[in-house]
Amino acid sequence: KETGHELMNSIKFNEVDWTLVVKKLPADEAQRRKEEYLATLTPSTEEEA
């Protein structure tokens, strides 16, 4: 996600081969998702109060 790629919800496999589908996000969407993800890693000060 940090590089602007998103793992799609489609993993196809058989006994020999695995295929992961990844798509490139537009820069603004990638930045928005990165900020949202980083916000989930930061402890909330509201919960401590």
PDB file of N, CA, C and O in Angstrom:
ATOM      1  N   LYS A   1       0.819  -1.194   0.000  1.00  0.00           N
ATOM      2  CA  LYS A   1       0.000   0.000   0.000  1.00  0.00           C
ATOM      3  C   LYS A   1       0.861   1.255   0.000  1.00  0.00           C
ATOM      4  O   LYS A   1       0.492   2.261  -0.607  1.00  0.00           O
ATOM      5  N   GLU A   2       1.995   1.206   0.669  1.00  0.00           N
ATOM      6  CA  GLU A   2       2.851   2.386   0.734  1.00  0.00           C
ATOM      7  C   GLU A   2       3.354   2.807  -0.636  1.00  0.00           C
ATOM      8  O   GLU A   2       3.653   3.982  -0.844  1.00  0.00           O
ATOM      9  N   THR A   3       3.453   1.882  -1.567  1.00  0.00           N
ATOM     10  CA  THR A   3       3.942   2.208  -2.906  1.00  0.00           C
ATOM     11  C   THR A   3       2.806   2.510  -3.865  1.00  0.00           C
ATOM     12  O   THR A   3       3.040   2.720  -5.055  1.00  0.00           O
ATOM     13  N   GLY A   4       1.580   2.534  -3.364  1.00  0.00           N
ATOM     14  CA  GLY A   4       0.442   2.847  -4.221  1.00  0.00           C
ATOM     15  C   GLY A   4      -0.148   1.641  -4.918  1.00  0.00           C
ATOM     16  O   GLY A   4      -0.896   1.792  -5.884  1.00  0.00           O
ATOM     17  N   HIS A   5       0.174   0.445  -4.447  1.00  0.00           N
ATOM     18  CA  HIS A   5      -0.399  -0.767  -5.015  1.00  0.00           C
ATOM     19  C   HIS A   5      -1.370  -1.369  -4.014  1.00  0.00           C
ATOM     20  O   HIS A   5      -1.208  -1.211  -2.804  1.00  0.00           O
ATOM     21  N   GLU A   6      -2.359  -2.046  -4.518  1.00  0.00           N
ATOM     22  CA  GLU A   6      -3.363  -2.653  -3.663  1.00  0.00           C
ATOM     23  C   GLU A   6      -3.544  -4.111  -4.064  1.00  0.00           C
ATOM     24  O   GLU A   6      -3.726  -4.420  -5.241  1.00  0.00           O
ATOM     25  N   LEU A   7      -3.493  -4.998  -3.088  1.00  0.00           N
ATOM     26  CA  LEU A   7      -3.741  -6.408  -3.346  1.00  0.00           C
ATOM     27  C   LEU A   7      -5.244  -6.591  -3.485  1.00  0.00           C
ATOM     28  O   LEU A   7      -6.005  -6.305  -2.560  1.00  0.00           O
ATOM     29  N   MET A   8      -5.655  -7.063  -4.634  1.00  0.00           N
ATOM     30  CA  MET A   8      -7.079  -7.251  -4.883  1.00  0.00           C
ATOM     31  C   MET A   8      -7.555  -8.518  -4.177  1.00  0.00           C
ATOM     32  O   MET A   8      -6.755  -9.377  -3.806  1.00  0.00           O
ATOM     33  N   ASN A   9      -8.849  -8.616  -4.003  1.00  0.00           N
ATOM     34  CA  ASN A   9      -9.426  -9.766  -3.332  1.00  0.00           C
ATOM     35  C   ASN A   9      -9.676 -10.885  -4.337  1.00  0.00           C
ATOM     36  O   ASN A   9     -10.793 -11.384  -4.467  1.00  0.00           O
ATOM     37  N   SER A  10      -8.627 -11.266  -5.038  1.00  0.00           N
ATOM     38  CA  SER A  10      -8.763 -12.386  -5.965  1.00  0.00           C
ATOM     39  C   SER A  10      -7.435 -13.132  -6.044  1.00  0.00           C
ATOM     40  O   SER A  10      -6.524 -12.732  -6.769  1.00  0.00           O
ATOM     41  N   ILE A  11      -7.348 -14.188  -5.310  1.00  0.00           N
ATOM     42  CA  ILE A  11      -6.175 -15.046  -5.344  1.00  0.00           C
ATOM     43  C   ILE A  11      -6.611 -16.345  -6.002  1.00  0.00           C
ATOM     44  O   ILE A  11      -7.498 -17.041  -5.508  1.00  0.00           O
ATOM     45  N   LYS A  12      -5.983 -16.656  -7.110  1.00  0.00           N
ATOM     46  CA  LYS A  12      -6.337 -17.858  -7.851  1.00  0.00           C
ATOM     47  C   LYS A  12      -5.165 -18.832  -7.757  1.00  0.00           C
ATOM     48  O   LYS A  12      -4.011 -18.434  -7.917  1.00  0.00           O
ATOM     49  N   PHE A  13      -5.452 -20.078  -7.505  1.00  0.00           N
ATOM     50  CA  PHE A  13      -4.368 -21.042  -7.406  1.00  0.00           C
ATOM     51  C   PHE A  13      -4.844 -22.440  -7.761  1.00  0.00           C
ATOM     52  O   PHE A  13      -6.029 -22.764  -7.672  1.00  0.00           O
ATOM     53  N   ASN A  14      -3.894 -23.242  -8.158  1.00  0.00           N
ATOM     54  CA  ASN A  14      -4.119 -24.674  -8.255  1.00  0.00           C
ATOM     55  C   ASN A  14      -2.918 -25.330  -7.577  1.00  0.00           C
ATOM     56  O   ASN A  14      -2.198 -24.652  -6.845  1.00  0.00           O
ATOM     57  N   GLU A  15      -2.685 -26.579  -7.786  1.00  0.00           N
ATOM     58  CA  GLU A  15      -1.608 -27.258  -7.075  1.00  0.00           C
ATOM     59  C   GLU A  15      -0.226 -26.751  -7.466  1.00  0.00           C
ATOM     60  O   GLU A  15       0.726 -26.925  -6.704  1.00  0.00           O
ATOM     61  N   VAL A  16      -0.094 -26.131  -8.627  1.00  0.00           N
ATOM     62  CA  VAL A  16       1.222 -25.725  -9.112  1.00  0.00           C
ATOM     63  C   VAL A  16       1.412 -24.213  -9.100  1.00  0.00           C
ATOM     64  O   VAL A  16       2.459 -23.725  -8.675  1.00  0.00           O
ATOM     65  N   ASP A  17       0.421 -23.476  -9.557  1.00  0.00           N
ATOM     66  CA  ASP A  17       0.581 -22.040  -9.780  1.00  0.00           C
ATOM     67  C   ASP A  17      -0.287 -21.204  -8.844  1.00  0.00           C
ATOM     68  O   ASP A  17      -1.396 -21.592  -8.477  1.00  0.00           O
ATOM     69  N   TRP A  18       0.253 -20.043  -8.471  1.00  0.00           N
ATOM     70  CA  TRP A  18      -0.484 -19.051  -7.690  1.00  0.00           C
ATOM     71  C   TRP A  18      -0.475 -17.750  -8.478  1.00  0.00           C
ATOM     72  O   TRP A  18       0.540 -17.397  -9.077  1.00  0.00           O
ATOM     73  N   THR A  19      -1.586 -17.039  -8.482  1.00  0.00           N
ATOM     74  CA  THR A  19      -1.663 -15.739  -9.144  1.00  0.00           C
ATOM     75  C   THR A  19      -2.216 -14.717  -8.161  1.00  0.00           C
ATOM     76  O   THR A  19      -3.310 -14.898  -7.626  1.00  0.00           O
ATOM     77  N   LEU A  20      -1.469 -13.646  -7.920  1.00  0.00           N
ATOM     78  CA  LEU A  20      -1.941 -12.533  -7.102  1.00  0.00           C
ATOM     79  C   LEU A  20      -2.244 -11.374  -8.030  1.00  0.00           C
ATOM     80  O   LEU A  20      -1.429 -11.031  -8.887  1.00  0.00           O
ATOM     81  N   VAL A  21      -3.407 -10.770  -7.864  1.00  0.00           N
ATOM     82  CA  VAL A  21      -3.803  -9.651  -8.715  1.00  0.00           C
ATOM     83  C   VAL A  21      -3.574  -8.357  -7.938  1.00  0.00           C
ATOM     84  O   VAL A  21      -4.123  -8.170  -6.853  1.00  0.00           O
ATOM     85  N   VAL A  22      -2.756  -7.462  -8.503  1.00  0.00           N
ATOM     86  CA  VAL A  22      -2.427  -6.185  -7.870  1.00  0.00           C
ATOM     87  C   VAL A  22      -2.739  -5.082  -8.858  1.00  0.00           C
ATOM     88  O   VAL A  22      -2.439  -5.202 -10.046  1.00  0.00           O
ATOM     89  N   LYS A  23      -3.340  -4.005  -8.373  1.00  0.00           N
ATOM     90  CA  LYS A  23      -3.611  -2.887  -9.276  1.00  0.00           C
ATOM     91  C   LYS A  23      -2.935  -1.625  -8.746  1.00  0.00           C
ATOM     92  O   LYS A  23      -2.766  -1.459  -7.538  1.00  0.00           O
ATOM     93  N   LYS A  24      -2.558  -0.754  -9.648  1.00  0.00           N
ATOM     94  CA  LYS A  24      -1.941   0.519  -9.296  1.00  0.00           C
ATOM     95  C   LYS A  24      -3.041   1.532  -9.026  1.00  0.00           C
ATOM     96  O   LYS A  24      -3.939   1.719  -9.847  1.00  0.00           O
ATOM     97  N   LEU A  25      -2.967   2.189  -7.868  1.00  0.00           N
ATOM     98  CA  LEU A  25      -3.952   3.199  -7.517  1.00  0.00           C
ATOM     99  C   LEU A  25      -3.482   4.568  -7.988  1.00  0.00           C
ATOM    100  O   LEU A  25      -2.280   4.806  -8.100  1.00  0.00           O
ATOM    101  N   PRO A  26      -4.418   5.467  -8.263  1.00  0.00           N
ATOM    102  CA  PRO A  26      -4.021   6.849  -8.546  1.00  0.00           C
ATOM    103  C   PRO A  26      -3.295   7.427  -7.324  1.00  0.00           C
ATOM    104  O   PRO A  26      -3.577   7.025  -6.196  1.00  0.00           O
ATOM    105  N   ALA A  27      -2.383   8.346  -7.535  1.00  0.00           N
ATOM    106  CA  ALA A  27      -1.544   8.886  -6.459  1.00  0.00           C
ATOM    107  C   ALA A  27      -2.369   9.465  -5.313  1.00  0.00           C
ATOM    108  O   ALA A  27      -2.032   9.249  -4.148  1.00  0.00           O
ATOM    109  N   ASP A  28      -3.434  10.190  -5.616  1.00  0.00           N
ATOM    110  CA  ASP A  28      -4.233  10.794  -4.549  1.00  0.00           C
ATOM    111  C   ASP A  28      -4.953   9.741  -3.713  1.00  0.00           C
ATOM    112  O   ASP A  28      -5.063   9.885  -2.496  1.00  0.00           O
ATOM    113  N   GLU A  29      -5.439   8.697  -4.349  1.00  0.00           N
ATOM    114  CA  GLU A  29      -6.103   7.610  -3.624  1.00  0.00           C
ATOM    115  C   GLU A  29      -5.095   6.843  -2.777  1.00  0.00           C
ATOM    116  O   GLU A  29      -5.396   6.479  -1.640  1.00  0.00           O
ATOM    117  N   ALA A  30      -3.915   6.595  -3.310  1.00  0.00           N
ATOM    118  CA  ALA A  30      -2.870   5.891  -2.559  1.00  0.00           C
ATOM    119  C   ALA A  30      -2.476   6.696  -1.324  1.00  0.00           C
ATOM    120  O   ALA A  30      -2.299   6.123  -0.249  1.00  0.00           O
ATOM    121  N   GLN A  31      -2.336   8.010  -1.460  1.00  0.00           N
ATOM    122  CA  GLN A  31      -1.970   8.868  -0.331  1.00  0.00           C
ATOM    123  C   GLN A  31      -3.066   8.858   0.731  1.00  0.00           C
ATOM    124  O   GLN A  31      -2.774   8.786   1.925  1.00  0.00           O
ATOM    125  N   ARG A  32      -4.327   8.929   0.302  1.00  0.00           N
ATOM    126  CA  ARG A  32      -5.443   8.915   1.246  1.00  0.00           C
ATOM    127  C   ARG A  32      -5.469   7.612   2.038  1.00  0.00           C
ATOM    128  O   ARG A  32      -5.646   7.620   3.256  1.00  0.00           O
ATOM    129  N   ARG A  33      -5.291   6.499   1.339  1.00  0.00           N
ATOM    130  CA  ARG A  33      -5.313   5.193   2.018  1.00  0.00           C
ATOM    131  C   ARG A  33      -4.117   5.031   2.949  1.00  0.00           C
ATOM    132  O   ARG A  33      -4.232   4.436   4.021  1.00  0.00           O
ATOM    133  N   LYS A  34      -2.969   5.560   2.536  1.00  0.00           N
ATOM    134  CA  LYS A  34      -1.778   5.489   3.384  1.00  0.00           C
ATOM    135  C   LYS A  34      -2.011   6.259   4.678  1.00  0.00           C
ATOM    136  O   LYS A  34      -1.675   5.779   5.760  1.00  0.00           O
ATOM    137  N   GLU A  35      -2.589   7.455   4.564  1.00  0.00           N
ATOM    138  CA  GLU A  35      -2.868   8.260   5.753  1.00  0.00           C
ATOM    139  C   GLU A  35      -3.871   7.564   6.664  1.00  0.00           C
ATOM    140  O   GLU A  35      -3.713   7.582   7.885  1.00  0.00           O
ATOM    141  N   GLU A  36      -4.898   6.953   6.087  1.00  0.00           N
ATOM    142  CA  GLU A  36      -5.881   6.226   6.887  1.00  0.00           C
ATOM    143  C   GLU A  36      -5.226   5.049   7.605  1.00  0.00           C
ATOM    144  O   GLU A  36      -5.507   4.797   8.776  1.00  0.00           O
ATOM    145  N   TYR A  37      -4.357   4.334   6.901  1.00  0.00           N
ATOM    146  CA  TYR A  37      -3.676   3.185   7.499  1.00  0.00           C
ATOM    147  C   TYR A  37      -2.767   3.630   8.640  1.00  0.00           C
ATOM    148  O   TYR A  37      -2.773   3.026   9.712  1.00  0.00           O
ATOM    149  N   LEU A  38      -1.986   4.686   8.409  1.00  0.00           N
ATOM    150  CA  LEU A  38      -1.080   5.172   9.446  1.00  0.00           C
ATOM    151  C   LEU A  38      -1.852   5.668  10.665  1.00  0.00           C
ATOM    152  O   LEU A  38      -1.372   5.552  11.793  1.00  0.00           O
ATOM    153  N   ALA A  39      -3.036   6.216  10.446  1.00  0.00           N
ATOM    154  CA  ALA A  39      -3.857   6.685  11.564  1.00  0.00           C
ATOM    155  C   ALA A  39      -4.286   5.516  12.448  1.00  0.00           C
ATOM    156  O   ALA A  39      -4.472   5.690  13.652  1.00  0.00           O
ATOM    157  N   THR A  40      -4.444   4.339  11.868  1.00  0.00           N
ATOM    158  CA  THR A  40      -4.838   3.178  12.673  1.00  0.00           C
ATOM    159  C   THR A  40      -3.681   2.675  13.526  1.00  0.00           C
ATOM    160  O   THR A  40      -3.902   1.970  14.511  1.00  0.00           O
ATOM    161  N   LEU A  41      -2.447   3.028  13.161  1.00  0.00           N
ATOM    162  CA  LEU A  41      -1.279   2.588  13.916  1.00  0.00           C
ATOM    163  C   LEU A  41      -0.962   3.515  15.077  1.00  0.00           C
ATOM    164  O   LEU A  41      -0.259   3.121  16.008  1.00  0.00           O
ATOM    165  N   THR A  42      -1.471   4.746  15.037  1.00  0.00           N
ATOM    166  CA  THR A  42      -1.190   5.733  16.068  1.00  0.00           C
ATOM    167  C   THR A  42      -2.197   5.572  17.199  1.00  0.00           C
ATOM    168  O   THR A  42      -3.404   5.625  16.967  1.00  0.00           O
ATOM    169  N   PRO A  43      -1.705   5.376  18.430  1.00  0.00           N
ATOM    170  CA  PRO A  43      -2.646   5.233  19.545  1.00  0.00           C
ATOM    171  C   PRO A  43      -3.451   6.514  19.740  1.00  0.00           C
ATOM    172  O   PRO A  43      -2.918   7.619  19.637  1.00  0.00           O
ATOM    173  N   SER A  44      -4.705   6.354  20.015  1.00  0.00           N
ATOM    174  CA  SER A  44      -5.590   7.499  20.209  1.00  0.00           C
ATOM    175  C   SER A  44      -5.445   8.036  21.624  1.00  0.00           C
ATOM    176  O   SER A  44      -5.515   7.273  22.587  1.00  0.00           O
ATOM    177  N   THR A  45      -5.244   9.348  21.757  1.00  0.00           N
ATOM    178  CA  THR A  45      -5.135   9.958  23.085  1.00  0.00           C
ATOM    179  C   THR A  45      -6.509  10.102  23.729  1.00  0.00           C
ATOM    180  O   THR A  45      -6.605  10.251  24.947  1.00  0.00           O
ATOM    181  N   GLU A  46      -7.577  10.060  22.926  1.00  0.00           N
ATOM    182  CA  GLU A  46      -8.924  10.181  23.472  1.00  0.00           C
ATOM    183  C   GLU A  46      -9.284   8.974  24.328  1.00  0.00           C
ATOM    184  O   GLU A  46     -10.017   9.110  25.308  1.00  0.00           O
ATOM    185  N   GLU A  47      -8.782   7.797  23.974  1.00  0.00           N
ATOM    186  CA  GLU A  47      -9.105   6.588  24.720  1.00  0.00           C
ATOM    187  C   GLU A  47      -8.473   6.606  26.105  1.00  0.00           C
ATOM    188  O   GLU A  47      -9.011   6.012  27.039  1.00  0.00           O
ATOM    189  N   GLU A  48      -7.324   7.287  26.249  1.00  0.00           N
ATOM    190  CA  GLU A  48      -6.622   7.318  27.527  1.00  0.00           C
ATOM    191  C   GLU A  48      -7.260   8.296  28.496  1.00  0.00           C
ATOM    192  O   GLU A  48      -7.099   8.143  29.707  1.00  0.00           O
ATOM    193  N   ALA A  49      -7.976   9.293  28.006  1.00  0.00           N
ATOM    194  CA  ALA A  49      -8.548  10.338  28.866  1.00  0.00           C
ATOM    195  C   ALA A  49      -9.785   9.855  29.596  1.00  0.00           C
ATOM    196  O   ALA A  49     -10.387  10.611  30.359  1.00  0.00           O
TER     197      ALA A  49
END
